[in-house]
Amino acid sequence: MFKLSSNRLPHQGKFVRWGILGLSSAPIFGTYVYNQGYRISFLQCPILHLTGVPCPSCGMTRAFMAIVRGDLHQAIEYHLFSPVLFVGFVIAVIHVTFELLTQRRLTTFYIECLKLKKVQLSIVLIFFTYYILRLYWWQQTGDIFFRV
């Protein structure tokens, strides 16, 4: 299930893990900051801003904010996959922090599973099928405004 390497992390491996830690912790930290009332005006979806069409991840910021407030129902309304992605970020932060503290590579079942091409393809297909269904729903309800 979990296996700690006997070899120390090389310098490049540490550098990569610091990058992963920064990218994985940014949404968690950003969600906390946004829930405190701070806003960064230039952080808006460029696809939605330019076209009027929401991108596949539109709603994630609001959903993450709802998760941090403990409102899982609202989070799922904003984006169905937000709880899974949020937990993924938390796991990534814990995993990479552990590797950096121990200076060893940690092999886990979830990393091995995510390396499988079939799993990767399934995740992408499910995510974009959900996106297409959301676009259809928004078009039916009039919540989508195309800019031409």
C-alpha positions in Angstrom: 0.0 0.0 0.0 2.8 2.5 1.0 6.4 2.0 0.3 9.2 4.4 1.2 12.3 4.3 -1.0 15.6 3.5 0.6 17.3 6.1 -1.7 17.4 9.8 -0.9 15.6 12.2 -3.2 18.0 13.8 -5.8 18.2 17.6 -5.9 16.0 17.7 -9.0 13.4 15.5 -7.3 13.3 17.9 -4.4 12.9 20.9 -6.8 10.0 19.2 -8.6 8.3 18.3 -5.3 8.5 21.9 -4.1 6.8 22.9 -7.3 4.1 20.3 -6.8 3.7 21.5 -3.2 3.2 25.1 -4.3 0.7 24.2 -7.1 -1.2 21.9 -4.8 -1.4 24.2 -1.8 -2.3 27.3 -3.8 -6.0 26.4 -4.3 -6.3 25.4 -0.7 -4.7 28.6 0.6 -6.5 30.7 -2.1 -9.8 29.3 -0.9 -9.1 30.3 2.6 -8.1 33.8 1.5 -11.2 34.2 -0.7 -13.4 33.1 2.2 -11.9 35.9 4.3 -13.3 38.4 1.8 -10.1 39.1 -0.2 -10.5 39.2 -4.0 -7.9 39.2 -6.7 -9.6 40.9 -9.6 -7.4 39.7 -12.4 -8.0 36.0 -11.5 -11.1 35.5 -13.6 -11.7 32.8 -16.2 -10.4 34.2 -19.5 -12.5 31.8 -21.5 -15.7 32.9 -19.8 -14.7 36.6 -20.0 -13.8 36.4 -23.7 -16.5 34.1 -25.1 -19.3 34.0 -22.5 -18.9 30.2 -22.4 -17.8 28.7 -19.1 -14.7 26.5 -19.1 -14.7 23.0 -17.8 -13.5 24.1 -14.4 -15.8 27.1 -14.0 -17.4 27.0 -10.5 -14.4 25.4 -8.8 -13.4 28.4 -6.8 -16.9 28.9 -5.5 -17.1 25.1 -4.9 -13.8 25.1 -3.0 -15.0 28.0 -0.9 -18.2 26.1 -0.1 -16.2 23.0 0.9 -14.0 25.1 3.3 -17.2 26.5 4.8 -18.5 23.0 5.3 -21.3 23.3 2.7 -20.7 20.2 0.6 -24.2 20.3 -1.0 -23.5 23.8 -2.3 -20.0 22.8 -3.5 -21.5 19.9 -5.5 -24.0 22.3 -7.1 -21.2 24.6 -8.2 -19.1 21.7 -9.6 -19.7 18.0 -9.2 -16.1 17.0 -9.1 -15.0 19.8 -6.6 -14.9 17.5 -3.5 -12.8 14.9 -5.3 -10.4 17.5 -6.6 -10.2 19.3 -3.3 -9.4 16.0 -1.5 -6.8 15.3 -4.2 -5.1 18.6 -3.5 -5.0 17.9 0.2 -3.6 14.4 -0.4 -1.0 15.8 -2.7 0.1 18.4 -0.1 0.4 15.7 2.6 2.2 13.2 0.3 4.7 15.7 -1.1 5.3 17.2 2.4 6.0 13.8 3.7 8.5 13.1 0.9 10.3 16.4 1.5 10.5 15.8 5.2 11.8 12.3 4.9 13.9 13.0 1.8 12.6 9.7 0.3 10.2 8.9 -2.5 6.8 7.4 -1.3 5.1 4.9 -3.6 1.4 4.5 -3.0 -1.5 2.7 -4.5 -3.1 6.0 -5.7 0.0 7.1 -7.5 0.3 3.7 -9.3 -3.4 3.9 -10.2 -3.1 7.4 -11.6 -0.2 6.3 -13.8 -2.4 3.9 -15.8 -3.4 5.2 -19.2 -6.9 3.7 -18.9 -7.5 5.5 -15.6 -6.2 8.8 -17.0 -8.4 8.4 -20.1 -11.5 7.5 -18.0 -11.0 10.6 -15.8 -10.7 12.9 -18.9 -13.7 11.3 -20.6 -15.9 11.5 -17.4 -14.8 15.1 -16.8 -15.5 16.3 -20.3 -18.8 14.4 -20.5 -19.9 16.3 -17.4 -18.7 19.5 -19.0 -20.8 18.9 -22.1 -23.9 18.0 -20.0 -23.4 21.3 -18.0 -23.1 23.3 -21.3 -26.3 21.7 -22.5 -28.1 22.4 -19.2 -26.9 26.0 -19.2 -28.0 26.5 -22.8 -31.5 25.0 -21.9 -31.9 27.4 -18.9 -30.5 30.4 -20.7 -27.5 30.8 -18.3 -25.0 30.8 -21.1 -24.3 33.9 -23.1 -22.1 33.6 -26.2 -20.0 36.6 -27.1 -19.3 36.9 -30.8 
